[in-house]
Amino acid sequence: MLKHMFYAAVSLLLATPVLANVTASDGYVRLLPPGSPNTAAFVVLKNDGDAPVKLTGASSPEVARAELHTHLHENGVMRMRQVESIEIPAKGEVALKPGSFHIMLFDLKDQPSQDTPFPLTLSLDNGQTLGLLLPVKPVEPSAGMQH
């Protein structure tokens, strides 16, 4: 049974057209104090393709929902806002980082642990998905942004 599942998975991967121009690096999920229902994920997305690609969504079995967000400066105050997509320029990259674009993770099922990688799947408008296992890291004092 396991052998059949393995071959089915390999066949599916080999049959999938190569759309993958986007890679992820330097990703992590923010470790928050116990009892915090929400957190955020950060990652650098690099597009090696000749056309821009948009990050259109994120999901994880560890949260009720994940949303793409940014911070906007409005009337002297930084405010977090949901966005429909985040563009990764052709032959370029976008950094999802504190105080900028990021992925909000709402209603955590369990408190993230530094001992267990956090599963996160990113969806792109070219049909590509990126399955990530991100380390969980404490908030750095210099980050300064609170959600």
N, C-alpha and C positions, 0 to 999 in steps of 0.2 A: 504494500500500500504506500509506504513512504517513498519507495523507489519510483513508483508511478507518479506521485505528486512531484518529485524532483524533476523527472523527465518532462512532465507537463509544464512546469515552471520554466525550464530551460527552453523548451519549444516556444513558449509564449514570448520569452525575451528575444529569441532569435527571429521571430516573426514580426516583432514590433519595428516599424520604420524608425530610422535614427533621426529624431528631431532634437535630440539633446544637445543644445548649445549652451545651456546654463549650468554652472556648477556652484556649489555652496562651500564656503570655508569660514573658519573662525566663529562658528555658531555656538551659542549657549543660551540657557534658560536662567533667568534671575531667581536666586533662592531668596525667599521672603520669610519673615518671622512666622512661626507656627500659627495656624488659624487664618492666615491671609487667604481669601478665596480666589484671588486673581494674581497673575504674574505676567511676565513678558518674555518673549524670545527675540534674540538678535542674531544676525547672520550677514555675511558679505556674499552677494550674488554676482557672479561674473558671467557675462554673455560673450561668447566667442563668435557668435553668428554675425551675419551681415545686416540683420534687421533687428530693431528693438523687440523685446519680449516683455510681456507684463506678468508680474506675479498677481494672480487673481484670487487666491485663497489659501487657507491653511487649515489643517485639522489634526487632531490627536485623540487617541482613545482615552487620554488622561484628563480631558476637559470637556465641559458641556458645549463650549463653542470657542472658536478662535477668530479674531478679526484683524484686518490690516489697519494700522493707525499711523498717524503722524502727529507732530506737535506744531501748532500755529501760534504766532505771536499776535494777540488781539488786545488792543487797549492796554498795553504794558504788561499783560499777563500771558504766560505760556499755557495753552489749552490743548488737550488731547482730542483729536478728531478721527473718526473712522474714515477710511478712503476705500474706493471700490477696487483700486489696483495700484501697483507700484511699478513704474517702468524701469526696465534694465536696458540701458542704451546699447546699440550695436557696438561690438568691440569695446565694451565698457563694463562698468560695475556700479552697483549701488550698495551702500552699507546701511543695514538696518541696525541702529544703535540708539542708546539712551538719548533722549532729547530730539530725536528725529523720527524717521520711519521705524516701525517695530511691529511685532505681532503680539497682540494682547491675547492672553489665555484666561478664559473666564470659568469660574466654578470648578476648580480643581477637584478631582475625585479623591486624590490622596496628596498629602504634602510632598512636594518633590524632594528628593534626597541627593546629596552630592555623591552617594555611592551607586546611584542607578541612572544610566542615561535616559533622557526624556525623548520619547518618540514624537516626531513631528513630520507631517507630510505637506509639502508645498505644491500648489497647482499653478501651472503657467498657461497663458492663452494660446500657446503653440501645441497644447496637448501633453506636454511633458509634465511629469510629477517627480519630485525629489523626496525620497524617503530618508529622513535624517534621524540620527540618534545623537542628541545634543547633551553635552555635559551640563550639570547644574552648578552654578557659581554664586557665591554671596554677592550682594550689592557692594560695589566699591564706593568708599566715602566720597571720592571725587566725582562720581556720577551725578549727584545732586538732584536729579529729576525723580519726583515721586508720582505714582499713579493713584 
